[in-house]
Amino acid sequence: MKNKKNKHMTLQDRIEIQECLSKGMTFKSIAKRIGKSATTVSREVKGHLQAHTNSFVKTDETCPKLLKAPFVCNGCEKRSRSSCQFKRQVYIAKKAHSDYEELLSEARSGIPLNKESFYETEKIISTAVKNGQHVYHAIKANNLSVSMPTVYRHIKMGYYSISSIDLPRAVKFKPRRSKKSDYVPKCAKQGRTYNDYLNYVEENPSLPVVQLDTVIGKIGGKVIMTIHFTDSDFMIGILLENKTAAEAAEKIMLLKTRLKSFNFNFGDIAPILLTDNGGEFSNATAFENDESGNLETHLFYCEPNSPYEKPDIEKNHTLFRDIVPKGSSFDDFSQEKVDLIFSHVNAVKRKQFNGKSAYDVFTFYYSEILANVLGISFIPPENVIQSPRLLKTIK
């Protein structure tokens, strides 16, 4: 079924839900059929439960089965039998859709300026504010059934006889600055979506996956681009002067050049790249092509706000944060300092590798030479420092 995420449910969707419930299907199975999430289906059913009574009902107690999914009697084999004497509840598609349309109509009807209750509320609040009272005090003192955000919104839109200048504190605050985050443009993601990634991995199961991300220091300062080899939990960091696509592209090309000088190809060790939608990764060709412009690897993007789609790198960042806590500035960092930090990160013994470190596993798959070319050195186990104390030892 085609994914219909972020689209309103239709009557046909609700009929489908009702029929599936009658067949005893789970929310997950229903969601797959109608192209929605299981959470959406669960919320739809629980939000439109209908009480159903007949002569068989002889108790006010709720059936224990209704306390867990699917919360309705639609698919219960005892629904039409007299052996079940509990109160019943069902999901009825037409009634649910009727309730939805009524709610939608009310939501779009706008502010009831012609209603006496609105003008009465406006008069009370405006008078109170002119007398020096706060909006919250006016609402509570007069037991008004209106929220503070609604009142402030109506004042801002000019529906009240008072304005923001009349409010005791509102004019003292400057509007908050909002900076739109850089993101990967839609055109750059064509053929590189997360679904494309899943399909490519399924077609090429033997190719290793490398995940990319960015660790932020002080806002506006230097950042660290992290490259994580998921098969070995081996991670390197590349210091960026700023969080821009141009800077990330330049540094990744420098890494490719360095690898080439030691007879290594970036595409051989990172044939599949997976990253988020940060603007620093928007120059896809810089990551995918070699110095001659030939395709050597494939870059894919996770869905927006979905860090769980690249959990390996997110989890490994915690080892970095053990040494460099959040809020720390990277402005005095050098690439050599970053390399040493990640050398200690890669030297930590891992339970999933039966006591081997990420460095041990990576060098077994590849070589110590490649690890050194990537800036990672061997750290003896007894010398590993996994705390901010490491930073004090670095000049």
LOPALO-878151 format. One record per residue: y negated, x, z of N, C-alpha, C, O, CB in turn. Coordinates in steps of 0.02 Angstrom, whole numbers, plus 50000, padded with zeros to 5 digits. Atoms other than C-alpha are relative to their C-alpha. Glycine has a CB too. Layout:
BEGIN
YXZYXZYXZYXZYXZ...
END
This chain:
BEGIN
500605004250000500005000050000499385004450000499355009450036500004995250062500624996150003498265006549958499634999750066499584994450096499544997549943500364999849936497285012250110499354996249995498944997549951499875007250021500615004149999495924999650153499605001350063499324996750093500174992649993500364998149940495155009250297499264998449994498974999249940500105007550014500715001749995493405003750350499814993749960499224992449949499585005849976500135006350035493584987350252500214994250044500694994650081500364999849932499855005949960493574970150331500674997049979500874997349921499454994849993499375003350015495214960950344499884993649961499404990049975500394998650064500055006250039495484946850220500494995050029500914996650072500145001349925499535005249978496384930450247500715002049980501185000750018499824993149970499344997950023497834937550146500295005350047500895005250060499965002749929499774994949952497934952450266500264996650063500784998550090499425004850018499815003549938498024940550414500644995949990501064995550035499434995550024499385003650016499354929850330500595004949999501135003350024499944996349932499484994850002500344945750299500205002050071500795002950085499765006149961499864998349930500184950250484500434994650033500924996150066499355001050039499625005549970500794933050537500724999949976501184999050016499664993249984499325000150027502294933750421500415005950026501005005150041499985000249923499654994049975502744951350478500184999250073500725001250094499575006349990499855001249930502624946350661500594995350007501004996150052499384997150036499445004849998503804931850626500665003449986501195001050007499884994449951499394996350017505054944550559500155005450052500645009250045499945003149931499884995249947504894955250716499815007149983500065011850014500725000050019500214993350020504054969950631499515003050050499144999350083499694999949930500454996549954503104983050732499305000549970499204999649910500275007050016500694999250023501224985850722499955005749949499585005249900499535001550060500024994350045501535002550637500244998049930499954999949879500425005850027499725002250064502594994450501499524995149965499434995449904500684996750010500475004750029501334980450477499395003649972499155002149918499784994850053500584996150022499904992850465500135003549934499685003849891499815005250054499834996650062500795002250328500004995149941499824997049886500695003450006499975005050054501034986250228499304997849978499194996849918500394993850024500665002650019499204980850234499475005549992498895004049978499774995150051500474994550010498404998150226499505000950055498935003150043499644999149936500434999149942497664998250400500345004450051500925006450041499814993150031499694996149947497965008250558500364995350048500194989450052499485004250037499635004049951499175002250692499544997550055499634992050081500585004150030500495002149949497715001650814499614994049977499474989450017499535005850017500375005750027496774989750700500414993750003500164988450021499795001449928499565005949998498264978150687500094997650072500074991650085500695001849969499925001949930498534978550875499384996550026499434991450061500145006250043500635003149978496694974650906499914993149969499664988650002499415004549982500055006550033496754960450780500434994850034500214989250046500205000749926499545004849969498264952250860499784998250071499754992350089500725003050002500205001349931497674954151040499334996350004499204992750052499945006650039500655003449999495944947950993500034992849977499534989249983499535003849957499955006850026496594931750917500644996650024500984993149986499985000149924499415003349971497974925951033499854992650011499314990950036500205003450066500075007349992498214907051033500534997550048501134998950040500054996449931499525003049953499004897751178500404994649964500134990749925499634997050062499565004950033500474887251124500434996650053500834999950086500445003449944499635003649948501194873951237500394994249969500204991349918499534997450055499615006050020502524860551218500374997550062500275000050118500505001749942499655003049943503674850151327500485004750035500685003350091500374993949977499534995349970504804865051359499675004250055500015006650100500305004449947500364995749953503454874551457499974996650068499694991250075499295001649974499975002949933503734871551642499755004850054499865003650114500714997950016500264995249951502884886451725499355003049973499245003349912500525005650015500634996750020501174894951724500095007649995499625011149978499454998550050499874992950004501984912051728500015002449927500184998649881500665001750035500004997150067501804923651580500665003549987500935006950031499425005049992499374996850019503364929451490499915007650002499435010249975500234997749929500054992649996503684948051528499955003349932499655008649925500595002850037500024997050067503904951151341499305000049971499145004049927500474996249954500685000450026502094946351312499545005450029498965006050009499714993250013500404994749970501494960851418500025006549960499685011349976500235001350071499964994150043501964973351283500004997749927500104991849913500635004250016500035001650071501834974151094500634996349979501184997950001499915006449957500615001950037501764963350993499574994850035499114992150005500184997449932500425004549958501054952051133500024992749978499654988650006499295002449998499975007050024501524935951040500734997849994501195001949995499644999349932499335002950005503004924251024500214998849928500744995949916500024993550038499865001650070502954923450833500715001749980501054997749947499515003749955499344997850022504554933250809500554999250052501105001650042499985007049979499515000749945505434928450971500534994749980500354989349957499654998050067499465004550019507134920250942500034993850046500334988850029500665003650002499995005649953506844908951094499394995449992499314990650030500035002650070500625003750006505194902051031500104992449994499734988550025499615002449940499895007150011505904885250976500554997150043500784991550032500164998849927499465002449958507204883851111499744997650067499224999950092500525005550010500205002549934507104874351273500195004750056499995003850113500324993250013499794995249948507904889051364499425004350024499465007350078500565004449974500594996249979506204897651370499484995350028499234990949993499705004149939500455004649966505074889151495499335003250016498915000350051500314997450063500624996549987503664901951498499444997349955499564994249904500095007549989500575001350044501904899351431500065004549939500315010149943499325001250037499914996350062501824904951251499325001349967498834997749977500454996149953500604998550038500534913151141500215002749932500705006449925499555005150037499824998350069500544915550954499385002549963498825001749985500304994049964500534997850044499524923250815500024995549938500534995249904500085007649980500045004550057498954910850682499465002649953498885003049971499844992650022500444996650048498174918650527499384996049984498824998849987500385001549937500575004050020497044904250474499504999250056498894999350045500234993149975500455000749943496344901750649499645006750014499055006850030500394997750064500304993349989496054920650668499465001349949498935004149966500535005449996500494998850053495144921250501499394995550010498834997549996500304999049931500555004649987494104906050547499555002750056498945002350051500264993050019500394997049945493574914350711499605006049975499035007049995500475002150057500334994150028493154930250615499384998049959498855001049966500485004149957500565002250042492044920950490499444997250042498864998150027500244994949949500515002849955491154911950630499625005550035499015005350040500324995350052500324994349967490814928250721499565003849951499015005949968500535004750029500394996550051490224936350559499364996249984498844999349974500425000949936500595004150014489044921950527499485000650055498885000950042500204992749991500464999449943488304923250701499675006950000499085007550015500364998950066500274993150000488094942150683499465000949948499015005049956500565005049989500484999250055487134940050520499434994950002498994994949959500374999449933500505005349998486074925450574499315002550022498824999050015500224994650047500644997149980484724937050642499784997750069500154994550105499474998249949500275001649935483624934950793499754992850001499364990949957499445004950019500185007149999483394916650844499274998950022499144996550077500464996150046500705000449982481484917050839499774992750011499284991550046499585003249946500215007049994481394898150827500294996650062500134990850075500214996249938499695003049942482404895250983499555000650061499235005750073500685003250014500435000249941481514890251141500195005350051499765008150084500034993150032499774995149951482584901851246499725007049985499565010750031500765000250001500264993450017482004917151149499265000650020499065005650050500075001249924500714999749983480154912951171499895000050075499425003150100499634994249968500055000149927480424909451355500145006950028499795009350073500484994850030499834993249979481264926351378499435004849983499245009150024500665002449968500544995550022479884934951279499394999250045499085004250064499804998549928500575001249958478534926851385500085003150069499625006250095499884992550007499864997249933479354932051549499955007650000499625010550043500694997850025499994992650002479654950151498499315002849983499105007750014500525002449950500664997550019477964952551415499514999550058499135004250071499724996149939500445000849943477044945651566500175005050054499725008050085500064992950029499794995249949478064956551684499785007149983499535010750026500764999750010500194993350021477744972351582499255001050006499025006350027500235001449928500734999549994475874968651575499775000650072499245003350086499674994049967500154999449928475914967451764500265006550030500245007550090500314994150037499794993449977476624985051773500735000550019500945005650047499605001950058499294999849982478464980551796500405003349944500215003349886500264992950013499544997150048479894989551711500434994549969500534989350000500445005550033499605004950036480974980451585500624998150040500804992250046500215002649931499395001449961482544982251692499844995550059500224990850073500325006650024500205004049942481634975151844499874992849978500074988050012499385003050034500175006750024480994960351742500634996049983500674990049997499545000449938499385003450019482734956351676500384997750063500614992050067500455004549957499625001649940483574957051846499644995150046499964990650075500155006350039500385004449954482184948551944500004992849976499954988250016499285002550006500025006850028482224933551827500684997649974500734992449942499494999749944499325001850020484114933451795500044998249926500334993049908500244994250042500015001250072483854934551607500655002349969500915007749986499405003449967499384998250034485394934851496499855003949936500025001649881500424993749984500164995750056484774948851383500075007150023499945008750081499284998549973499904993049982485144967451380499375004149988498945002149949500585003049961500584995650009483884981551393499945002649929499395002549901500045005850048500074997750069484314988951222499744994649953499354996149907500675002549975500245005450042484024971851144499254999050008498894998049959500374993550016500715000849987482324970151227499605005549967499105004249934499864999850076500364994350030481784987651174500004999549923499505001149890500325006650023499965000750073482384984250997499524994649975499194995549924500724998349978500465005450020481414967850988499275002150006498855000349964500134993850043500684997549992479854976351054499815004649942499275004149913499925003850067500124995350054480004990150925499924996649933499544998849890500565005149996500035003650064480254977450785499414995149997499304991949946500654996349989500605004150001478694967950836500114992750017499684988650002499695000449936499865007049984479504951950899499694997950066499664991950081500764998950002500325001649936478644953051069499255000749994499005003949948500275004750057500734999550000476804951251110499775006650030499175008150029499694994150039500154993249975476884968451191500285005049950500685003349908500295001250072499764994750043477184984951104500225005950043500165005750104499465002249948499754994149963477905001951152499455003150043499615006150094500285005249952500554997049961476175007451213499934996750068499654999650115499354999449961500065003649936476304994351351500555001950049500505000450108500034992649988499454998149956477935001451421499795005950044499465010550019500635001849959500224994949953477695012451576500185007149980499795011749992500284998650066499774993150012478705027351514500145001649928500155007549909500605001350041499764998750068479205025251333499555004749960499805008949923500074993549963500464996050041477645033251259499955007250024499655011449990499314996950000500034993249974477855048751367500515004649966500455010749970500125000050074499474996050030479385054451271499925000649925499774995749890500684996950017500024998850071479395062251100500674997749970501194998250003499865007449983499375001950032480685055550977500475006049995500255011649981499874997049929499514994650004482275065750979500065002549928500074998649880500684997850027499894997250066482495077650836500724999049980501184999950021499815007549999499315000850025484005074150730500085004349938499745003449888500164992549984499874995550056484675087650617500674998249969501194998550003499995007550022499385001950033485955082050491500425006249988500195011249960499864996349933499564994250007487445093750495500185001149927500244996449888500644999050042499784998450067487925102850338500724997649992501104997350041499955007749987499335002550012489485096050259500225001949930499825004249889500024992350009499734998550066490605098550109499874994049955500084988549970500775001550004500155005650045489975087949963500644997049971501155000449964499545002349943499425003750025491165074949893500295003149937500905003349928499824992849987499764997150063491255083449724500435006150012500905007549973499415001849955499624994049985491915099449804500704998450026501145002650024499635004350049499375001949969493335089849886500494996849950501054995149969499884995350057499565002950050494055082849725500605004549988500525010349969499624998649934499394996150007495855088649717500145004550060500615008450060499975004249939499934995749941495635096949888500014995950065499874998750118499445005150002499995004249941495815082350009500625001550042501065005350022499994992549981499434998949955497025081850155500644997249970501185000149979499874996950069499415002850034498205070750055500245004749946500845005549936499844993149970499824995050051498155083649915500365005950033500845008650006499385002549963499684994649962498595096750046500724998250018501185002350008499595001550065499325002149981500095086850110500475000149940501045002249945499984993050031499585000150061500735084549932500155007049977500715008449956499654996149944499904993250023500495102849889500505003850045500925007550021499335003849998499534996849953501395108750047500714997449989501195001249994499774998850073499345002850012502825096850010500325002949938500925004049935499954992349994499754997150062502975104049835500135007550007500525010449969499514998749943499944992749990502835122049900500155001550073499745004650107499365003749977499844999349929503715122150070500075007250024500015008550084500634996450015499904993149980503995140950068499355003950009499355009450036500435003549949500634996449996502155145650057499694999350069499664993750096499514997449946500325000349934501295150050222499314996749997498964997249946499955006950030500655003349996499765140250277499545004050046499745006250100500084992750026500514996549961498185148650341499434995150013499174992049966499745006549963500535004749982496885138350435499355003750014499355009250042500214995850062500664997149991495015141850438499584995650046499664989550048499645000949932500465003749957493685136850564499415004650017499405010449997500354997350065500584996149979492045142650639499894999050074499894993350099499374998049961500155000349929491685146750821499255001250008498985006049982500425005450040500734999949994489885143550872499805003750064500105002850117499724992950000500304996849941488855154550989499394996050020499434989950027499815007349986500635003649988487055150251031499774996749936499844999549881499455004950027500225003750059486345137250914499485004049961498985006449988499714993150021500464996350043485485145650767500145007449995499825010949956499314999050024499854992850000486255162650801500625001549958500824997749915500105002550070499404997850036487775172050738500594995450018500614992550072500165007350016499395003949989489435163050720500605004349979500515009549946499994993249961499394996350018491235168850698500454995449959500654990149983500375002650063499525003750041492325162650555500695002550019500845008450014499855000949924499334998149980494125162450615500504998449945500454993249911500204996550065499485000850049495635164550502500675000550037500825005650067499965005449942499395000549958497295159150579500624999349956500684994649917499944994050047499365000150036499015162950507500504996150042500754998550092500265007349985499635004749957500025148250571500725002150013500995000350065499994993249969499304998249989501755155850548500095005250055500645006050081500305002649936499944994749948501365169850672499494999250056499495003150103499915006749968500545001049952499865163050772499525006050001499165007050050500284998950070500434994250006498955178750713499314997749977499254993949928500305005349950500685002350016497065176350708499525005949996499545010550036499764995050051500534995150006495615186850648499334996450001499304990349989500075004449935500675002949999493745183950664499535004149956499545010249957499734999750071500504996750042492365187850540499314997950023499154991950023500114998249924500675001449975490605189050608499534998049944499465001649895499725006050038500485002550050489335178750509499305000150031499224998350089500194992949976500684999949976487465181050526499724993050011499294991950054499555003849951500215007049992487235162350507500564995549972501024997849939499334998649963499485004850019488255146650475499834996749933499684990749929500104994650055500175002550066487925144950289500565001549950500975005949961499335003049975499494999150051489005143550134499935006949967500435010149951499964994549948500124993550033488195159050058500265005750042500575010450016499255000949987499784994749955488565169750211500765000250004501075005650001499704999150070499275000349996490365163750225500325002549935500825006049937500244992850015499744997950065490655166450038499955007649992500415010849967499634996549943500104992850006489945184050045500525003850042500815008750020499295002050021499554996449954491015189150195500734999249978501125003949986499924997450071499305000850022492635181850124500135004349939500695006849930500154992649985499924995650058492345191449962500045007350021500415011249991499424999049950499954993149974492055207450060500705001350028500975006850020499475001250055499334999249974493715204450148500505000849943500955005049948500194993850044499554999450057494585202049980499955006949968500465009849947499854994549948500104993350029493825218149915500335005450043500655010050017499255001549994499694995149954494395227750070500764999749993501095005049990499794998550073499275000650007496165220850053500235003249934500745006649932500214992650002499834997350065496185225549869500015007650000500435010749966499514997449947500034992649997495705243549909500615003050033500755008950025499365002150036499384997749968497295244750013500624996949967501164996749995499994998250075499455002850040498365236349878500294993650029500894992350021500555005249993499805006649975498445219349965499604994749962499024995849946499904999450077500345005650032498015202849883499914994450051500394992550085500394997549938500145005549953497185189149985500444994049984500684990750030499254998049996499595005650020498145176149886500735000650020501074995550027499964999049927499314999049980499805183849936500114998550074500634995950094500225007349985499925001249928499495182650123499704993350021499844990950076499675005650040500315006549984498465166450117500014995649938499484994149911499275000950026499965004150061499105155849972499754992950008499564989649960500714999849975500245006749985498605139550058499505000350057499675002850111500594995250017500525000049950496985137450154499844992850020499774988449977499365003649975500185006649975496575122350264499425000850048499455004750095500604996550034500594999449958494865119950342499694993150012499944988149987499495004849969500355006349986493655106750405499444998949949499425002249898499724999950073500535001850048492125099250322499335003550015498815001149993499894992550001500614996349987490865111950386499695002749936500055004949891500145005850047500354997950060489545116450258500125007249981500055009049922499284999050008499874993050015489985134950272500605001049954500685006349924500095003950064499414999550042491605131250179499924996249934500404995149898500604997350037500115004250060490805121250037500065003949935500175000849882499324996950004499914996050061490895135749912500745001449992500985006950007499585006850003499274999650003492725132649876500245005649955500745008949970500284993549975499774994950047492855144549728499985007050030500375011350011499574999849937500044993449968492335159349837500635001450040500855007150045499385000450045499394999249961493855156249945500625000149955501125003449971500064994450052499415000750042495045151949802500085005449948500645007149930499984993449966499964995250056494615164849669499965007250023499675008750076499454998649950500064992949986494805183649667499345002749971498924998949947500605004049972500624996950023493435195949618499874998849926499304998849904500005007450014500075001150072493775192649433499924992749982499864991049923500605002849964500075007150013493625173849453500654996449986500644990649964499544999049944499355003050012495485170549440500254996550064500174999150119500525005349976499755003849943496285157449552500585003850033501065005750000500244993049978499464996549965497335165949687500244996250062500764998050090499765006950020499795004049942497425153149828499724993049992499304991749948499765003250067500225007050004497145134549858499684998050066499984998850119500594995349982500375002249941495855127649979500024992450005499924988949956499275002649998499995007249988496015110350057499584998450062499495002650106500724997550009500425002149945494915100550177500334994450040500634989850012499314997749973499765005349957495425090050326499554993949992499014994349963500025002350074500435005849998494765072450346499445001350049499535005050097500414993650019500564999049953493045071750432500204998150071500554993150082499394995949978499885001349929493135072450623500744999350016500954995050055499644993650021499275000349988495005075850621500275007050017500675009749979500364997249939499764993249982495295092550712500755000350012501055005650010499645002450062499285000249987497075086750751500405001649937501005002849941500204993350027499644998450062497505089950568500095007549991500475009649948499624997149940499894992749998497355108750600500055002150074499625005850098499425003849962499944998849928497975109850780500125007250020499935009450074500544995850029499814993249983498605127750772499385004350015499365007850066500405003249944500594995949991496905135850752499584997550059499285001550095499575000249936500385002849944496085123950876500305002350066499935004150112500004992249996499674997849938497375128551008499895007450012499795009550069500754998549996500074992749992497225147150974499295001950020499185007350048500205003649936500694998649980495345146150999499935000450076499485003750102499534994649973500044999849927495695143451185500105007150026499825008950078500514995350031499904993049980496305161451196499365004149989499205008550029500595003249961500654996750011494665167251120499504998150054499125002250078499734998349930500475002449950493695156451242500165002550070499735002350114499984992450000499844996849936494625164451388499585006350008499405008250064500755001650005500384993749998493675180251342499264998749990498835001750023500255004849946500705001650016492075172851270499894992550013500014988449969499825001849925500085007149982491655156451361499504996449954499064999649925499784999350072500465004050039490765142351271499295000950026499185001450087500204992550001500704999049981488875144351271499795007249996499195008749999499894997550070500164992950006488985163251253499685001449932499864998249882500635004550010500324998150063487875171151121500395005549966500665010049999499285002250013499674994750039488635181650982499495004649968499675009049928500444996949946500534996450035486955189050931500045007550010499815011349967499334997550022499944992749989487345206051008500695002549981500855008349994499855001750074499334998050021489105206350937499965004049935499535002949893500464993949991499894996550063489635218450801500704998149975501094995250013499935007850009499345001650026491145216450688500545003850038501095001350048500055001649925499534996049962491995230350786500164996750067500734996850090499735007150012499905003549937491755220550947500434993949990500874992450031499324998150032499595005950016492465204950867500725002049988501184998650011499714996249939499334997650014493965214750804500385001750064500975000250071499985006149954499684998149937494325221450978500194993850041500724993550071499555004650041499855006349964494215204051055500634996849972501074994750010499404995149996499425003250031495465197150930500625004450003501185001949997499854998149928499414995649989496585212350953500324998350066500944998150071499795007549999499735002149935496775207151135500294992949996500804991550028499455000350054499735006850009497015188951084500695000349968501154996749990499524995749957499364999550035498425193850966500525003850040501115003550022499905003449933499524996249959499225204951099500314995950055500784998250089499655006050030499745004349947499555190451218500714997749982500834995449926499544993850011499315002150012501415186651235500034992449994499704988850031500465002450058499965007250013501885169351169500704997450017501215000350000499844998649926499375003249981503215157851239500404997949939501014998649938499874994150045499655002450059503615150651068500335005649960500755004349918499524996249955499704994350034504045168151008500465004050046500615009850034499465004649972499544996949952505195171951156499735006650028500095011650033500675001349968500304994149969503985184351233499695004949952499425010049974500505003450040500334995750049503385192251072499274997949992499104992150004500364999849932500705001650011501525193151034499894998049928500334999049885499555006050020500175001850069500655186550879499985006449957500165006349898499324996349997500024993750036500385204750830500705002349981500825004649925499655005550043499314998050014502245208250844500294996049941500604998849896500444999050062499715004350051502715193350735499675001349932500015001749881499924992650019500364998950063501355196450604500215006649967500335006849907499254999950012499814993550028501785214950583500735000149977500915004049933499875005650051499315000550022503625210250569500024996749931500394998949887500434996050051500035003450065503225198250426499675004349947499905004549890499624993350007500394996150048501985209850343500055007550017500545010750001499254997750000499984992949981501535227150412499435001550048498944997850051499965004649938500544997749955500495236350541499395002149958498835001449981500245005950044500564997950043499455243050396499564994049984498954994449988500265003349935500395006050017498935225450344499624997550061499044995550055500464994549973500345002249939498525220950525499385004450012498855001850030500475000450061500564995449991497415236450535499454998849948498864999349964500235007249997500495001450053496575232350369499604993750019499014993250004500354999049932500335006149978496175215150443499605001050064499294996350090500514994550010500414998349942495365223950591500354999450067500035000250119499414995650002499645001049938496725221050720500415006150018500805008649978500454993849996499644994149976497395235550823500534998050050500504992650080499505005050031499475001149950498935236850933499715001350070499415006550083500625004549987500214999349931498545234051117500635000050043500994995050043499504994350021499415000049956499895239351242499984994150049499444992450073500055006750039499995005949956500455224451349499655001050067499324996550092500714998050012500304998749934499885232751510499245000749996498905000650048500295006350031500734999150008498125235051438499644993749977499044993749968499865005549952500305006250025497845217151380499544997050053499734996450111500544994949981500495003349956496285209151457499834993349969499564993049914499355004550010500105006750026496175190451435499494996350043499634990850068500674996149996500545003049960494535186751526499345003049977499345007949940500125001350077500664997250018492645189751507499915007350021499445010649999499464995950030500054993049978492935206451594500075004849941499825010449943500535001650052499924995750058493435213151424499335001849969499245007549946500444996649948500654998950031491645211351361499625005650035499225009150004499594993650000500364994749962491035222951499500265006949984499925011949995500084998750075499714993550017492185236651438499805002349930499925008049911500764999850006500194998450069491475235951261499265002049999498844998250022500134994049953500694997750004489905245951230499644996549942499054997849931499975007749990
END
